[in-house]
Amino acid sequence: MERTIKIGNSTKDYAASGWVHMSIILAVVAAIMLPIAFVGIPDGYDLTQHIRFAAAYHDSILTGDFVPSWAADDNFGFGSIGIRYYPPLAYYVLAVTKMLTGNWYDSFWIDSFGWMLLGCLGVYYWAKEWLNGAQATFAAVIYALAPYHTFQIYQAVLFSEFAAAGILPFCFLFLTRVCRRQGWADTILFSISYALLVLTHIPSTIIASPCMAIYVLLILDKSRLTAIATRLGSAFVLALSATAFHLSKLLTERDWVLHNSPHYYSNGYYDFHRYFFPMFYSSSAATYGQRLLWQLDIIIALTFLLFLPVAVYLIVHKTSKSRNEFGPMITRALLPTGLFSLFMLTVPGSYVWQYIPILQKIQFPWRWLLVASLFASVSFAFVIPHLVIRTKKINRAVAYPAMLFVLLLIFADITQSIIPSIPLSRQAFQEKIDEIKNETGCECWWPIWAKNAAFDSCEKADAGLRNIKIADWSPETRELAIDAGDEKQIRIATFYHPHWKATVNGLHVPVAKDENGAIVITLPSEPAALRLYFQEPTYVTATRLISFVTWILFTIFVVGLIACKLRRKSLPRLS
């Protein structure tokens, strides 16, 4: 919200300037994102997997199950466990948008537009903690133009990471307010933002968390360390409660999914060693050109250059007595945190990765650009006006290069991300989505015991010569009646998971797996009534309740906070 200035008519003028700032941000975001709506959805390796996840939530919500345990339609009906590990927020939003629009095409571009706009507004309000409205608007515009930001959606189609880029600025906004004001309202808002980040993208959370810690250490008032630590500790507990329903599955079952195996972070295409900047040094010549790693090198170099004006500013003001309060802020917080995020994606930073295994599972070091782009945008927006306008005169030696650099960012976005994005027309996109059920999903989201050979027989149930009647085949329940016959196993065209349970004629029986990972159950020789069902363990059920109560309390708090603000606005003000 705009700060209130009670001098004459300046309150209205200040509020009006806020609308101007919002309009500028909206216009820039529209210019960047609307090509997706009119030209086509960018094609990418992960595109169909994003739709698979969203479709699982969409179908589950329609049946009244808001927290599905199993993606039943994936892999020719054998299912997948990806939704048990991959955070759900971006896909919940995409699923709900699809219910409103009726198609995935409009849902995808509307949500992409929304996440970009949300992130830019977050940068605007975060930057306003330190800068004026015009500079904050400039920061939001630069964030929209940041090369990695457009690369995320137009080239790599990193949909959930792109959504995380929309939430991350709010984490730093409320983190800043907690450190500066020590208010409990800001503490709760930070916990909500951090919880939403966790529920959107785990690699982004892993990357952002140490950056938040560094940022806090650099801006906090040491005399209020105890109060700030208490509030941040409370925020962490609240965020943990809000995300417990997902983390309880992720942490206890991580060894059951292929994505957690070394093949998906230290071998072949996913070998993290190959992706440290400069990538022409880390990768082979063939890989460098084939996988367009040169494009990422350019993006990282441009992000480095966004920090360059800060260095110039520090040199110019090194001995100046006119250095204001913003100088220490830049040197203590934005610059070190931003440079740390850049260091972690470089060859020297690779030595840190060797000793922290969880970093290796991020797969691609260049993901640290998520934070680097954010801090570079705010730093650039602060420093450039100070260097351009000195002693009430425009310093053309800085203004012209700065303008050219902004044009370079626009040129890079258009020529390196937007135009080469291989857009899918509405019809081509729909055809691609229609083929999902005729294709297997990414193997990384299969159970570790699953094999391609399982698809050689996709018959729902096979008990040899014994006749089978299927009474119910729901996403998480199968009920079958099997005629009498020789005692043997029945094979169910569903991947095994330890949480699948079964009863035969009302008695619990073991659920096993064959050599390809499909479920097999031993049958008696007499007629058998088989019920197969997915049952969450008690601790998952308990964490669901904890998270549900936490989000109810969060909702009540936010509604109450908005109501209080609206009430204050409606009260008459004294001139």
Secondary structure, 3 states (H helix, E strand, C coil): CCCCCCCCCHHHHHHHHHHHHHHHHHHHHHHHHHHHHHCCEECCCCHHHHHHHHHHHHHHHHCCCCCCCCECCCHHHCCECHHHCCCCHHHHHHHHHHHHHCCHHHHHHHHHHHHHHHHHHHHHHHHCCCCCHHHHHHHHHHHHHCHHHHHHHHCCCCHHHHHHHHHHHHHHHHHHHHHHHCCHHHHHHHHHHHHHHHCCCHHHHHHHHHHHHHHHHHHCCHHHHHHHHHHHHHHHHHHHHHHHHHHHHHHHHHHHEHHHCHHHCCCHHHCHHHHCECHHHHCCHHHHHHCCHHHHHHHHHHHHHHHHHHHHHHHHCCCCCCCCCHHHHHHHHHHHHHHHHHHCCECCCHHHHHHCHHHHCCCCHHHHHHHHHHHHHHHHHHHHHHHHEECCEECHHHHHHHHHHHHHHHHHHHHHHHHHHCEECHHHHHHHHHCHHHCCCCHHHCECCCCHHHHHCCCCEECCCCCEEEEEEECCEEEEEECCCCCCEEEEEEECCCCEEEEECCEEECCEECCCCEEEEECCCCCEEEEEEECCCHHHHHHHHHHHHHHHHHHHHHHHHHHHHHHHHHCCCCC
